[in-house]
Amino acid sequence: MTTTALRPVPQVRIRDRYDDIMDALPLTPRQDRARTKVRRMLQVSEQCIERGGIDRLTTKDVALEAGVSIGLVYRYFPDRVAILDALRPDRHLAVEQRDTAVRLLAEARAALHGFSDRIDEFVYSELACHLDDGPIDHNGNDMVAAVDLTEAATA
């Protein structure tokens, strides 16, 4: 009787959001061991943010808690902002949108600056002209003359 050795069943790992994050990194970890370490760095980063907020996240803490060297953290994430960008891919888009909105607002203010000055000059000149004549209504009609006409009609 011969025995046949059973071949081991390959482990199938289900992709998660960390896989998508790692695939978007400038330096993509290829080996399973490297992917495991980067995944651990990302998980630890999230835990650090949950504990102390974004301002308390440091690459040193990520390295210590993930059990990797600080050099390995810097290999995949040049600074803490890169970690935040990796955890929130839409963050980069939001920053770009904010910068675009600020730039457009500055351009609009610059374009309207001279225009608003001209409107102010016009309004003040019109007011100055009519101050001597008495009050005017919203259509620009002289209200003193309108009062005189209504008094004449009722008399």
CORTAQUI-V995351 format. One record per pair of residues at least 24 apart in sequence whose C-alpha atoms are under 10 Angstrom apart, sorted by sequence separation. I is the first residue (numbers start at 0). J is the second residue. D is the distance in Angstrom with one decimal. If there is no record, write none. Layout:
i->(I;I)
j->(J;J)
d->(D;D)
//
This chain:
i->(17;40;41;56;58;17;39;40;54;57;39;40;53;56;38;39;40;53;56;37;39;36;36;37;53;36;40;41;40;37;36;37;40;44;48;36;40;45;33;37;44;45;37;44;41;45;40;41;44;41;42;41;28;26;27;25;26;25;26;24;25;24;21;24;24;24;24;23;20;21;20;21;23;19;20;20;17;20;17;16)
j->(41;64;65;80;82;42;64;65;79;82;65;66;79;82;65;66;67;80;83;65;67;65;66;67;83;67;71;72;72;71;71;72;75;79;83;72;76;82;71;75;82;83;76;83;82;86;82;83;86;85;86;86;75;74;75;74;75;75;76;75;76;76;75;81;82;84;85;85;84;85;85;86;88;85;86;87;85;88;86;86)
d->(7.6;8.2;8.8;9.4;8.5;8.6;9.0;5.5;9.6;9.5;5.8;8.6;9.3;9.2;9.3;8.7;8.2;9.6;9.1;8.9;9.2;7.6;8.6;9.3;8.2;7.4;9.7;10.0;7.5;8.8;8.9;8.1;9.8;9.3;9.5;9.3;9.8;9.5;9.6;7.8;7.5;9.0;9.7;8.4;7.5;7.8;9.0;9.3;8.5;8.3;9.3;7.2;8.4;7.9;8.0;10.0;6.1;7.6;9.0;7.4;8.9;8.5;9.2;9.2;9.9;9.7;7.3;7.9;9.6;8.0;6.0;9.8;8.9;9.7;7.1;8.9;9.2;7.9;8.5;9.5)
//
